[in-house]
Amino acid sequence: MSDPQHPACEAPIEDRIDYLIAVASIAFADGATDREELVKITEMCAELAVTGDGAQRVASAASVPDRAQVEGILGRFRQSKLRATLLIDAMVVAYADGRVDIGEAAEVARFAGALGFTTAETVVVGRYVEESLRGQAGALSQDLASKLSDLAPQVPAQSVVRSLFNRLRKRTG
């Protein structure tokens, strides 16, 4: 049985490119983007069927992100049904090497605020990512599931979050 499709796959191509530009900018949170991180970003592009010029724009944004562009993208996604998914993917990219450094944590917090999440809501999303990465599919507490459904109408299945993390980690681990 294959994993469910990433929720952003249904978005128009320009929205997918913007989505990936924002997520890819997390790779630069420590001040540099290495070759392995660019490979991971390329894999995310392939998952969302972003190729050619679009994939090149995403890779460029990962190497030298335009903060104003990313802020604009986050502002547009603030009212999107994909806002929680965007935050989740940013968290997964930040943790792809098995740790989150201070620059990545600050960038994820900035993303959360720009997307309209409170600190408490960001913690709920973080708990969801944590449970997903631990491989506890179906073990999501009822309390967490209830809070999460209140936050966003569309959240990727735990298996989608775990699959993305595993692909990103494959080259790092």
OpenMM code with the backbone's topology and positions (N, CA, C; nanometers):
from openmm import Vec3, app, unit

residues = "MET SER ASP PRO GLN HIS PRO ALA CYS GLU ALA PRO ILE GLU ASP ARG ILE ASP TYR LEU ILE ALA VAL ALA SER ILE ALA PHE ALA ASP GLY ALA THR ASP ARG GLU GLU LEU VAL LYS ILE THR GLU MET CYS ALA GLU LEU ALA VAL THR GLY ASP GLY ALA GLN ARG VAL ALA SER ALA ALA SER VAL PRO ASP ARG ALA GLN VAL GLU GLY ILE LEU GLY ARG PHE ARG GLN SER LYS LEU ARG ALA THR LEU LEU ILE ASP ALA MET VAL VAL ALA TYR ALA ASP GLY ARG VAL ASP ILE GLY GLU ALA ALA GLU VAL ALA ARG PHE ALA GLY ALA LEU GLY PHE THR THR ALA GLU THR VAL VAL VAL GLY ARG TYR VAL GLU GLU SER LEU ARG GLY GLN ALA GLY ALA LEU SER GLN ASP LEU ALA SER LYS LEU SER ASP LEU ALA PRO GLN VAL PRO ALA GLN SER VAL VAL ARG SER LEU PHE ASN ARG LEU ARG LYS ARG THR GLY".split()
positions = [
    Vec3(0.0841, -0.1184, 0.0000),
    Vec3(0.0000, 0.0000, 0.0000),
    Vec3(0.0882, 0.1243, 0.0000),
    Vec3(0.0643, 0.2182, -0.0897),
    Vec3(0.1484, 0.3369, -0.0988),
    Vec3(0.1007, 0.4429, 0.0003),
    Vec3(0.1949, 0.5339, 0.0322),
    Vec3(0.1611, 0.6427, 0.1227),
    Vec3(0.0598, 0.7352, 0.0568),
    Vec3(-0.0223, 0.8021, 0.1376),
    Vec3(-0.1135, 0.9007, 0.0808),
    Vec3(-0.0333, 1.0122, 0.0136),
    Vec3(-0.0958, 1.0785, -0.0810),
    Vec3(-0.0318, 1.1870, -0.1543),
    Vec3(-0.0162, 1.3094, -0.0642),
    Vec3(0.0916, 1.3826, -0.0840),
    Vec3(0.1146, 1.5065, -0.0104),
    Vec3(0.0015, 1.6040, -0.0439),
    Vec3(-0.0569, 1.6711, 0.0551),
    Vec3(-0.1697, 1.7617, 0.0288),
    Vec3(-0.1384, 1.8738, -0.0702),
    Vec3(-0.0148, 1.9188, -0.0764),
    Vec3(0.0193, 2.0287, -0.1676),
    Vec3(0.0210, 1.9857, -0.3137),
    Vec3(0.0178, 1.8563, -0.3406),
    Vec3(0.0177, 1.8075, -0.4792),
    Vec3(-0.1033, 1.8569, -0.5569),
    Vec3(-0.2110, 1.8871, -0.4881),
    Vec3(-0.3345, 1.9319, -0.5529),
    Vec3(-0.3338, 2.0807, -0.5860),
    Vec3(-0.2374, 2.1546, -0.5331),
    Vec3(-0.2328, 2.2995, -0.5561),
    Vec3(-0.1852, 2.3303, -0.6979),
    Vec3(-0.2226, 2.4475, -0.7498),
    Vec3(-0.1708, 2.4894, -0.8816),
    Vec3(-0.0177, 2.4956, -0.8778),
    Vec3(0.0467, 2.4804, -0.9914),
    Vec3(0.1921, 2.4719, -0.9986),
    Vec3(0.2606, 2.5934, -0.9365),
    Vec3(0.2134, 2.7144, -0.9618),
    Vec3(0.2785, 2.8328, -0.9038),
    Vec3(0.2682, 2.8326, -0.7516),
    Vec3(0.1573, 2.7827, -0.6967),
    Vec3(0.1446, 2.7714, -0.5515),
    Vec3(0.2411, 2.6667, -0.4966),
    Vec3(0.2590, 2.5555, -0.5698),
    Vec3(0.3553, 2.4525, -0.5270),
    Vec3(0.4972, 2.5072, -0.5281),
    Vec3(0.5288, 2.5862, -0.6299),
    Vec3(0.6633, 2.6450, -0.6369),
    Vec3(0.6837, 2.7406, -0.5198),
    Vec3(0.5875, 2.8279, -0.4944),
    Vec3(0.5991, 2.9197, -0.3803),
    Vec3(0.6092, 2.8437, -0.2487),
    Vec3(0.5275, 2.7425, -0.2333),
    Vec3(0.5290, 2.6581, -0.1138),
    Vec3(0.6701, 2.6042, -0.0910),
    Vec3(0.7291, 2.5485, -0.1975),
    Vec3(0.8625, 2.4896, -0.1867),
    Vec3(0.9707, 2.5949, -0.1667),
    Vec3(0.9546, 2.7130, -0.2238),
    Vec3(1.0505, 2.8216, -0.2004),
    Vec3(1.0538, 2.8548, -0.0520),
    Vec3(0.9370, 2.8641, 0.0096),
    Vec3(0.9315, 2.8936, 0.1530),
    Vec3(0.9955, 2.7814, 0.2343),
    Vec3(0.9568, 2.6578, 0.2071),
    Vec3(1.0122, 2.5437, 0.2824),
    Vec3(1.1634, 2.5348, 0.2605),
    Vec3(1.2079, 2.5541, 0.1370),
    Vec3(1.3505, 2.5431, 0.1055),
    Vec3(1.4329, 2.6485, 0.1785),
    Vec3(1.3738, 2.7623, 0.2067),
    Vec3(1.4488, 2.8680, 0.2750),
    Vec3(1.4942, 2.8258, 0.4143),
    Vec3(1.4276, 2.7274, 0.4734),
    Vec3(1.4676, 2.6759, 0.6053),
    Vec3(1.6086, 2.6173, 0.5984),
    Vec3(1.6451, 2.5621, 0.4835),
    Vec3(1.7779, 2.5019, 0.4685),
    Vec3(1.8879, 2.6052, 0.4881),
    Vec3(1.8579, 2.7334, 0.4675),
    Vec3(1.9569, 2.8395, 0.4798),
    Vec3(1.9564, 2.9018, 0.6193),
    Vec3(1.8745, 2.8517, 0.7099),
    Vec3(1.8594, 2.9127, 0.8423),
    Vec3(1.9907, 2.9217, 0.9190),
    Vec3(2.0842, 2.8311, 0.8896),
    Vec3(2.2138, 2.8350, 0.9581),
    Vec3(2.3165, 2.9208, 0.8835),
    Vec3(2.2729, 2.9891, 0.7765),
    Vec3(2.3600, 3.0785, 0.7033),
    Vec3(2.4254, 3.0187, 0.5805),
    Vec3(2.4016, 2.8910, 0.5559),
    Vec3(2.4597, 2.8250, 0.4381),
    Vec3(2.3722, 2.7068, 0.3994),
    Vec3(2.3745, 2.6731, 0.2723),
    Vec3(2.3026, 2.5561, 0.2224),
    Vec3(2.4053, 2.4651, 0.1574),
    Vec3(2.4172, 2.3431, 0.2088),
    Vec3(2.5169, 2.2524, 0.1513),
    Vec3(2.4556, 2.1657, 0.0412),
    Vec3(2.5410, 2.0924, -0.0270),
    Vec3(2.4986, 2.0091, -0.1400),
    Vec3(2.3932, 1.9072, -0.0992),
    Vec3(2.4094, 1.8466, 0.0159),
    Vec3(2.3116, 1.7470, 0.0629),
    Vec3(2.1742, 1.8093, 0.0830),
    Vec3(2.1708, 1.9300, 0.1369),
    Vec3(2.0423, 1.9972, 0.1555),
    Vec3(1.9774, 2.0279, 0.0204),
    Vec3(2.0575, 2.0665, -0.0780),
    Vec3(2.0028, 2.0920, -0.2119),
    Vec3(1.9473, 1.9652, -0.2748),
    Vec3(2.0124, 1.8510, -0.2496),
    Vec3(1.9609, 1.7231, -0.2996),
    Vec3(1.8246, 1.6955, -0.2365),
    Vec3(1.8124, 1.7219, -0.1088),
    Vec3(1.6857, 1.6996, -0.0387),
    Vec3(1.5752, 1.7896, -0.0936),
    Vec3(1.6102, 1.9144, -0.1193),
    Vec3(1.5127, 2.0083, -0.1746),
    Vec3(1.4686, 1.9613, -0.3135),
    Vec3(1.5622, 1.9115, -0.3924),
    Vec3(1.5297, 1.8583, -0.5251),
    Vec3(1.4326, 1.7411, -0.5143),
    Vec3(1.4522, 1.6561, -0.4146),
    Vec3(1.3613, 1.5428, -0.3926),
    Vec3(1.2212, 1.5910, -0.3555),
    Vec3(1.2136, 1.6982, -0.2759),
    Vec3(1.0825, 1.7534, -0.2420),
    Vec3(1.0148, 1.8094, -0.3665),
    Vec3(1.0931, 1.8725, -0.4531),
    Vec3(1.0370, 1.9236, -0.5795),
    Vec3(0.9767, 1.8083, -0.6599),
    Vec3(1.0497, 1.6993, -0.6691),
    Vec3(1.0002, 1.5840, -0.7452),
    Vec3(0.8711, 1.5309, -0.6846),
    Vec3(0.8642, 1.5261, -0.5514),
    Vec3(0.7426, 1.4765, -0.4860),
    Vec3(0.6214, 1.5617, -0.5187),
    Vec3(0.6428, 1.6916, -0.5353),
    Vec3(0.5310, 1.7824, -0.5654),
    Vec3(0.5219, 1.8141, -0.7148),
    Vec3(0.5912, 1.7359, -0.7957),
    Vec3(0.5880, 1.7490, -0.9423),
    Vec3(0.6272, 1.8885, -0.9887),
    Vec3(0.7316, 1.9427, -0.9265),
    Vec3(0.7879, 2.0713, -0.9675),
    Vec3(0.9204, 2.0401, -1.0349),
    Vec3(0.9280, 2.0690, -1.1635),
    Vec3(1.0465, 2.0353, -1.2416),
    Vec3(1.0952, 2.1583, -1.3191),
    Vec3(1.2037, 2.1411, -1.3916),
    Vec3(1.2535, 2.2451, -1.4815),
    Vec3(1.2800, 2.3770, -1.4128),
    Vec3(1.2286, 2.4842, -1.4728),
    Vec3(1.2505, 2.6189, -1.4217),
    Vec3(1.1978, 2.6348, -1.2788),
    Vec3(1.0849, 2.5730, -1.2499),
    Vec3(1.0283, 2.5819, -1.1150),
    Vec3(1.1214, 2.5224, -1.0116),
    Vec3(1.1772, 2.4054, -1.0406),
    Vec3(1.2711, 2.3412, -0.9486),
    Vec3(1.3976, 2.4257, -0.9338),
    Vec3(1.4407, 2.4883, -1.0418),
    Vec3(1.5585, 2.5753, -1.0362),
    Vec3(1.5329, 2.6962, -0.9475),
    Vec3(1.4122, 2.7534, -0.9565),
    Vec3(1.3757, 2.8668, -0.8701),
    Vec3(1.3770, 2.8263, -0.7231),
    Vec3(1.3294, 2.7058, -0.6958),
    Vec3(1.3286, 2.6561, -0.5578),
    Vec3(1.4718, 2.6376, -0.5083),
    Vec3(1.5568, 2.5756, -0.5893),
    Vec3(1.6966, 2.5529, -0.5509),
    Vec3(1.7680, 2.6857, -0.5275),
    Vec3(1.7418, 2.7835, -0.6118),
    Vec3(1.8034, 2.9155, -0.5946),
    Vec3(1.7590, 2.9784, -0.4625),
    Vec3(1.6322, 2.9627, -0.4310),
    Vec3(1.5792, 3.0180, -0.3063),
    Vec3(1.6402, 2.9498, -0.1846),
    Vec3(1.6748, 2.8216, -0.1971),
    Vec3(1.7383, 2.7501, -0.0862),
    Vec3(1.8808, 2.7995, -0.0655),
    Vec3(1.9464, 2.8370, -0.1747),
    Vec3(2.0855, 2.8814, -0.1664),
    Vec3(2.0979, 3.0258, -0.1204),
    Vec3(2.0080, 3.1099, -0.1685),
    Vec3(2.0091, 3.2517, -0.1327),
    Vec3(1.8636, 3.2972, -0.1204),
    Vec3(1.8020, 3.2679, -0.0060),
    Vec3(1.6600, 3.3042, 0.0069),
    Vec3(1.6384, 3.4552, 0.0102),
    Vec3(1.5298, 3.4961, -0.0507),
    Vec3(1.4873, 3.6357, -0.0509),
    Vec3(1.3836, 3.6476, 0.0611),
    Vec3(1.4254, 3.7065, 0.1721),
    Vec3(1.3392, 3.7126, 0.2907),
    Vec3(1.2050, 3.7798, 0.2601),
    Vec3(1.2074, 3.8867, 0.1811),
    Vec3(1.0821, 3.9557, 0.1465),
    Vec3(0.9913, 3.8641, 0.0649),
    Vec3(1.0503, 3.7882, -0.0276),
    Vec3(0.9716, 3.6942, -0.1071),
    Vec3(0.9090, 3.5875, -0.0175),
    Vec3(0.9895, 3.5322, 0.0738),
    Vec3(0.9387, 3.4288, 0.1640),
    Vec3(0.8284, 3.4851, 0.2531),
    Vec3(0.8478, 3.6060, 0.3043),
    Vec3(0.7437, 3.6698, 0.3864),
    Vec3(0.6138, 3.6852, 0.3074),
    Vec3(0.6257, 3.7252, 0.1814),
    Vec3(0.5076, 3.7392, 0.0959),
    Vec3(0.4367, 3.6060, 0.0757),
    Vec3(0.5152, 3.5028, 0.0537),
    Vec3(0.4587, 3.3682, 0.0354),
    Vec3(0.3864, 3.3250, 0.1625),
    Vec3(0.4515, 3.3416, 0.2765),
    Vec3(0.3886, 3.3017, 0.4031),
    Vec3(0.2597, 3.3801, 0.4268),
    Vec3(0.2606, 3.5077, 0.3913),
    Vec3(0.1392, 3.5891, 0.4044),
    Vec3(0.0259, 3.5361, 0.3178),
    Vec3(0.0585, 3.4938, 0.1964),
    Vec3(-0.0446, 3.4379, 0.1070),
    Vec3(-0.0974, 3.3047, 0.1590),
    Vec3(-0.0111, 3.2264, 0.2215),
    Vec3(-0.0537, 3.0958, 0.2723),
    Vec3(-0.1227, 3.1057, 0.4092),
    Vec3(-0.1228, 3.2231, 0.4699),
    Vec3(-0.1832, 3.2415, 0.6024),
    Vec3(-0.3301, 3.2000, 0.6047),
    Vec3(-0.4014, 3.2225, 0.4952),
    Vec3(-0.5432, 3.1860, 0.4865),
    Vec3(-0.5653, 3.0574, 0.4072),
    Vec3(-0.4592, 2.9913, 0.3701),
    Vec3(-0.4677, 2.8701, 0.2884),
    Vec3(-0.4948, 2.7466, 0.3737),
    Vec3(-0.5632, 2.6507, 0.3144),
    Vec3(-0.5828, 2.5233, 0.3835),
    Vec3(-0.4504, 2.4480, 0.3976),
    Vec3(-0.3456, 2.4947, 0.3300),
    Vec3(-0.2139, 2.4301, 0.3382),
    Vec3(-0.1214, 2.4934, 0.4425),
    Vec3(-0.1715, 2.5890, 0.5205),
    Vec3(-0.0820, 2.6586, 0.6131),
    Vec3(-0.0210, 2.5654, 0.7170),
    Vec3(-0.0972, 2.4711, 0.7705),
    Vec3(-0.0404, 2.3764, 0.8681),
    Vec3(0.0575, 2.2823, 0.7991),
    Vec3(0.0251, 2.2409, 0.6789),
    Vec3(0.1140, 2.1524, 0.6036),
    Vec3(0.2469, 2.2228, 0.5760),
    Vec3(0.2418, 2.3499, 0.5435),
    Vec3(0.3636, 2.4269, 0.5187),
    Vec3(0.4498, 2.4329, 0.6452),
    Vec3(0.3875, 2.4586, 0.7585),
    Vec3(0.4618, 2.4629, 0.8843),
    Vec3(0.5198, 2.3252, 0.9177),
    Vec3(0.4419, 2.2217, 0.8963),
    Vec3(0.4895, 2.0853, 0.9223),
    Vec3(0.6108, 2.0532, 0.8362),
    Vec3(0.6039, 2.0843, 0.7074),
    Vec3(0.7173, 2.0557, 0.6198),
    Vec3(0.8401, 2.1372, 0.6596),
    Vec3(0.8201, 2.2614, 0.7014),
    Vec3(0.9327, 2.3425, 0.7485),
    Vec3(0.9974, 2.2775, 0.8708),
    Vec3(0.9149, 2.2260, 0.9622),
    Vec3(0.9679, 2.1578, 1.0809),
    Vec3(1.0449, 2.0321, 1.0421),
    Vec3(0.9927, 1.9568, 0.9472),
    Vec3(1.0587, 1.8332, 0.9040),
    Vec3(1.1935, 1.8650, 0.8389),
    Vec3(1.1979, 1.9673, 0.7548),
    Vec3(1.3243, 2.0058, 0.6918),
    Vec3(1.4239, 2.0514, 0.7989),
    Vec3(1.3781, 2.1285, 0.8962),
    Vec3(1.4667, 2.1744, 1.0033),
    Vec3(1.5251, 2.0576, 1.0822),
    Vec3(1.4487, 1.9501, 1.0967),
    Vec3(1.4918, 1.8360, 1.1774),
    Vec3(1.5531, 1.7229, 1.0945),
    Vec3(1.5677, 1.7428, 0.9655),
    Vec3(1.6117, 1.6337, 0.8770),
    Vec3(1.7458, 1.5738, 0.9162),
    Vec3(1.8329, 1.6518, 0.9788),
    Vec3(1.9622, 1.5980, 1.0198),
    Vec3(1.9590, 1.5421, 1.1622),
    Vec3(1.8392, 1.5325, 1.2199),
    Vec3(1.8239, 1.4735, 1.3522),
    Vec3(1.8341, 1.5723, 1.4665),
    Vec3(1.8503, 1.6990, 1.4335),
    Vec3(1.8552, 1.8027, 1.5373),
    Vec3(1.8050, 1.9328, 1.4762),
    Vec3(1.7667, 2.0256, 1.5625),
    Vec3(1.7245, 2.1574, 1.5181),
    Vec3(1.8160, 2.2585, 1.5862),
    Vec3(1.8967, 2.3306, 1.5057),
    Vec3(1.9857, 2.4301, 1.5674),
    Vec3(1.9068, 2.5584, 1.5947),
    Vec3(1.9692, 2.6506, 1.6644),
    Vec3(1.9003, 2.7709, 1.7096),
    Vec3(1.8486, 2.8551, 1.5921),
    Vec3(1.9255, 2.8621, 1.4840),
    Vec3(1.8808, 2.9371, 1.3666),
    Vec3(1.7575, 2.8747, 1.3037),
    Vec3(1.7561, 2.7418, 1.2966),
    Vec3(1.6398, 2.6722, 1.2408),
    Vec3(1.5176, 2.6896, 1.3295),
    Vec3(1.5374, 2.6816, 1.4614),
    Vec3(1.4256, 2.6997, 1.5543),
    Vec3(1.3672, 2.8403, 1.5415),
    Vec3(1.4540, 2.9391, 1.5305),
    Vec3(1.4068, 3.0771, 1.5150),
    Vec3(1.3306, 3.0938, 1.3839),
    Vec3(1.3802, 3.0315, 1.2779),
    Vec3(1.3143, 3.0424, 1.1476),
    Vec3(1.1781, 2.9732, 1.1496),
    Vec3(1.1696, 2.8566, 1.2116),
    Vec3(1.0405, 2.7870, 1.2230),
    Vec3(0.9431, 2.8723, 1.3045),
    Vec3(0.9905, 2.9329, 1.4119),
    Vec3(0.9044, 3.0195, 1.4929),
    Vec3(0.8558, 3.1398, 1.4110),
    Vec3(0.9444, 3.1960, 1.3285),
    Vec3(0.9061, 3.3079, 1.2419),
    Vec3(0.8006, 3.2635, 1.1411),
    Vec3(0.8199, 3.1442, 1.0827),
    Vec3(0.7214, 3.0885, 0.9894),
    Vec3(0.5861, 3.0760, 1.0584),
    Vec3(0.5868, 3.0174, 1.1770),
    Vec3(0.4617, 2.9943, 1.2496),
    Vec3(0.3876, 3.1259, 1.2719),
    Vec3(0.4592, 3.2276, 1.3172),
    Vec3(0.3968, 3.3575, 1.3388),
    Vec3(0.3417, 3.4177, 1.2100),
    Vec3(0.4202, 3.4096, 1.1029),
    Vec3(0.3766, 3.4647, 0.9737),
    Vec3(0.2552, 3.3905, 0.9182),
    Vec3(0.2440, 3.2624, 0.9527),
    Vec3(0.1299, 3.1831, 0.9069),
    Vec3(0.0087, 3.1974, 0.9994),
    Vec3(0.0247, 3.2744, 1.1068),
    Vec3(-0.0874, 3.3017, 1.1952),
    Vec3(-0.1067, 3.2039, 1.3091),
    Vec3(-0.0045, 3.1252, 1.3398),
    Vec3(-0.0135, 3.0310, 1.4507),
    Vec3(0.0321, 3.0981, 1.5794),
    Vec3(-0.0396, 3.0732, 1.6878),
    Vec3(0.0051, 3.1178, 1.8193),
    Vec3(0.1150, 3.0224, 1.8664),
    Vec3(0.1803, 3.0589, 1.9743),
    Vec3(0.2829, 2.9714, 2.0305),
    Vec3(0.2221, 2.8370, 2.0701),
    Vec3(0.1068, 2.8405, 2.1339),
    Vec3(0.0415, 2.7159, 2.1764),
    Vec3(0.0052, 2.6285, 2.0562),
    Vec3(-0.0436, 2.6907, 1.9506),
    Vec3(-0.0791, 2.6146, 1.8300),
    Vec3(0.0467, 2.5554, 1.7650),
    Vec3(0.1549, 2.6311, 1.7667),
    Vec3(0.2805, 2.5824, 1.7103),
    Vec3(0.3302, 2.4609, 1.7875),
    Vec3(0.3117, 2.4618, 1.9174),
    Vec3(0.3498, 2.3467, 1.9995),
    Vec3(0.2667, 2.2242, 1.9603),
    Vec3(0.1381, 2.2428, 1.9361),
    Vec3(0.0520, 2.1314, 1.8942),
    Vec3(0.1016, 2.0742, 1.7611),
    Vec3(0.1328, 2.1621, 1.6663),
    Vec3(0.1838, 2.1162, 1.5368),
    Vec3(0.3172, 2.0432, 1.5576),
    Vec3(0.4028, 2.0973, 1.6416),
    Vec3(0.5305, 2.0318, 1.6715),
    Vec3(0.5120, 1.8943, 1.7336),
    Vec3(0.4143, 1.8814, 1.8216),
    Vec3(0.3850, 1.7505, 1.8814),
    Vec3(0.3383, 1.6515, 1.7749),
    Vec3(0.2590, 1.7002, 1.6801),
    Vec3(0.2133, 1.6144, 1.5711),
    Vec3(0.3325, 1.5652, 1.4889),
    Vec3(0.4232, 1.6562, 1.4558),
    Vec3(0.5427, 1.6174, 1.3806),
    Vec3(0.6236, 1.5157, 1.4606),
    Vec3(0.6422, 1.5420, 1.5882),
    Vec3(0.7187, 1.4506, 1.6737),
    Vec3(0.6563, 1.3108, 1.6765),
    Vec3(0.5259, 1.3029, 1.6976),
    Vec3(0.4600, 1.1722, 1.6999),
    Vec3(0.4674, 1.1041, 1.5635),
    Vec3(0.4562, 1.1833, 1.4580),
    Vec3(0.4651, 1.1273, 1.3224),
    Vec3(0.6025, 1.0686, 1.2972),
    Vec3(0.7070, 1.1400, 1.3373),
    Vec3(0.8437, 1.0942, 1.3122),
    Vec3(0.8813, 0.9741, 1.3971),
    Vec3(0.8155, 0.9596, 1.5088),
    Vec3(0.8408, 0.8424, 1.5937),
    Vec3(0.7747, 0.7169, 1.5373),
    Vec3(0.6968, 0.7325, 1.4323),
    Vec3(0.6337, 0.6170, 1.3697),
    Vec3(0.5121, 0.5669, 1.4439),
    Vec3(0.4465, 0.6555, 1.5147),
    Vec3(0.3292, 0.6157, 1.5921),
    Vec3(0.2011, 0.6397, 1.5141),
    Vec3(0.2003, 0.5965, 1.3892),
    Vec3(0.0809, 0.6140, 1.3066),
    Vec3(-0.0385, 0.5542, 1.3769),
    Vec3(-0.1443, 0.6307, 1.3829),
    Vec3(-0.2654, 0.5828, 1.4473),
    Vec3(-0.2630, 0.5992, 1.5984),
    Vec3(-0.1467, 0.6350, 1.6553),
    Vec3(-0.1355, 0.6474, 1.7997),
    Vec3(-0.1557, 0.7911, 1.8468),
    Vec3(-0.1910, 0.8793, 1.7541),
    Vec3(-0.2106, 1.0187, 1.7876),
    Vec3(-0.3182, 1.0301, 1.8956),
    Vec3(-0.2837, 1.0961, 2.0042),
    Vec3(-0.3784, 1.1079, 2.1144),
    Vec3(-0.5042, 1.1797, 2.0681),
    Vec3(-0.6151, 1.1444, 2.1272),
    Vec3(-0.7424, 1.2056, 2.0905),
    Vec3(-0.7387, 1.3557, 2.1153),
    Vec3(-0.6742, 1.3961, 2.2253),
    Vec3(-0.6629, 1.5375, 2.2589),
    Vec3(-0.5850, 1.6121, 2.1507),
    Vec3(-0.4721, 1.5563, 2.1085),
    Vec3(-0.3907, 1.6190, 2.0057),
    Vec3(-0.4649, 1.6212, 1.8721),
    Vec3(-0.5307, 1.5134, 1.8383),
    Vec3(-0.6060, 1.5067, 1.7129),
    Vec3(-0.7161, 1.6126, 1.7109),
    Vec3(-0.7829, 1.6316, 1.8225),
    Vec3(-0.8894, 1.7309, 1.8317),
    Vec3(-0.8330, 1.8718, 1.8135),
    Vec3(-0.7229, 1.9021, 1.8824),
    Vec3(-0.6612, 2.0343, 1.8708),
    Vec3(-0.6123, 2.0589, 1.7285),
    Vec3(-0.5554, 1.9572, 1.6679),
    Vec3(-0.5026, 1.9705, 1.5328),
    Vec3(-0.6147, 1.9962, 1.4323),
    Vec3(-0.7254, 1.9258, 1.4455),
    Vec3(-0.8369, 1.9448, 1.3516),
    Vec3(-0.8980, 2.0833, 1.3666),
    Vec3(-0.8875, 2.1420, 1.4857),
    Vec3(-0.9354, 2.2787, 1.5061),
    Vec3(-0.8457, 2.3808, 1.4359),
    Vec3(-0.7177, 2.3483, 1.4212),
    Vec3(-0.6208, 2.4426, 1.3639),
    Vec3(-0.6270, 2.4527, 1.2125),
    Vec3(-0.6444, 2.3399, 1.1480),
    Vec3(-0.6344, 2.3411, 1.0021),
    Vec3(-0.7210, 2.2317, 0.9421),
    Vec3(-0.7875, 2.2644, 0.8320),
    Vec3(-0.8740, 2.1645, 0.7695),
    Vec3(-0.7983, 2.0543, 0.6967),
    Vec3(-0.6732, 2.0808, 0.6625),
    Vec3(-0.5980, 1.9819, 0.5859),
    Vec3(-0.4586, 1.9664, 0.6433),
    Vec3(-0.4342, 1.8531, 0.7035),
    Vec3(-0.3044, 1.8205, 0.7613),
    Vec3(-0.2598, 1.6899, 0.6966),
    Vec3(-0.1331, 1.6812, 0.6575),
    Vec3(-0.0884, 1.5571, 0.5943),
    Vec3(-0.0964, 1.4394, 0.6913),
    Vec3(-0.1252, 1.3233, 0.6376),
    Vec3(-0.1276, 1.2026, 0.7194),
    Vec3(0.0089, 1.1823, 0.7837),
    Vec3(0.0100, 1.1188, 0.8994),
    Vec3(0.1367, 1.0932, 0.9675),
    Vec3(0.2328, 1.0180, 0.8763),
    Vec3(0.1818, 0.9285, 0.7956),
    Vec3(0.2693, 0.8511, 0.7067),
    Vec3(0.3362, 0.9409, 0.6026),
    Vec3(0.2683, 1.0477, 0.5591),
    Vec3(0.3279, 1.1420, 0.4639),
    Vec3(0.4418, 1.2178, 0.5318),
    Vec3(0.4197, 1.2628, 0.6541),
    Vec3(0.5226, 1.3345, 0.7296),
    Vec3(0.6433, 1.2433, 0.7511),
    Vec3(0.6180, 1.1214, 0.7935),
    Vec3(0.7253, 1.0246, 0.8207),
    Vec3(0.8005, 0.9889, 0.6930),
    Vec3(0.7296, 0.9728, 0.5829),
    Vec3(0.7919, 0.9387, 0.4553),
    Vec3(0.8851, 1.0508, 0.4086),
    Vec3(0.8397, 1.1758, 0.4187),
    Vec3(0.9240, 1.2890, 0.3814),
    Vec3(1.0490, 1.2910, 0.4686),
    Vec3(1.0315, 1.2761, 0.5982),
    Vec3(1.1452, 1.2772, 0.6899),
    Vec3(1.2439, 1.1656, 0.6563),
    Vec3(1.1931, 1.0471, 0.6320),
    Vec3(1.2812, 0.9341, 0.6016),
    Vec3(1.3605, 0.9575, 0.4732),
    Vec3(1.2976, 1.0152, 0.3734),
    Vec3(1.3683, 1.0459, 0.2489),
    Vec3(1.4750, 1.1532, 0.2717),
    Vec3(1.4419, 1.2541, 0.3503),
    Vec3(1.5382, 1.3595, 0.3775),
    Vec3(1.6540, 1.3067, 0.4627),
    Vec3(1.6227, 1.2207, 0.5541),
    Vec3(1.7230, 1.1653, 0.6472),
    Vec3(1.8141, 1.0645, 0.5813),
    Vec3(1.7650, 0.9975, 0.4767),
    Vec3(1.8390, 0.8898, 0.4115),
    Vec3(1.9806, 0.9320, 0.3762),
    Vec3(1.9953, 1.0515, 0.3263),
    Vec3(2.1276, 1.0995, 0.2847),
    Vec3(2.2084, 1.1531, 0.4008),
    Vec3(2.1408, 1.1943, 0.5092),
    Vec3(2.2083, 1.2536, 0.6222),
    Vec3(2.2603, 1.1483, 0.7192),
    Vec3(2.1771, 1.0439, 0.7416),
    Vec3(2.2079, 0.9434, 0.8426),
    Vec3(2.3082, 0.8485, 0.8018),
] * unit.nanometer
topology = app.Topology()
chain = topology.addChain("A")
for resn in residues:
    res = topology.addResidue(resn, chain)
    for name in ("N", "CA", "C"):
        topology.addAtom(name, app.Element.getBySymbol(name[0]), res)
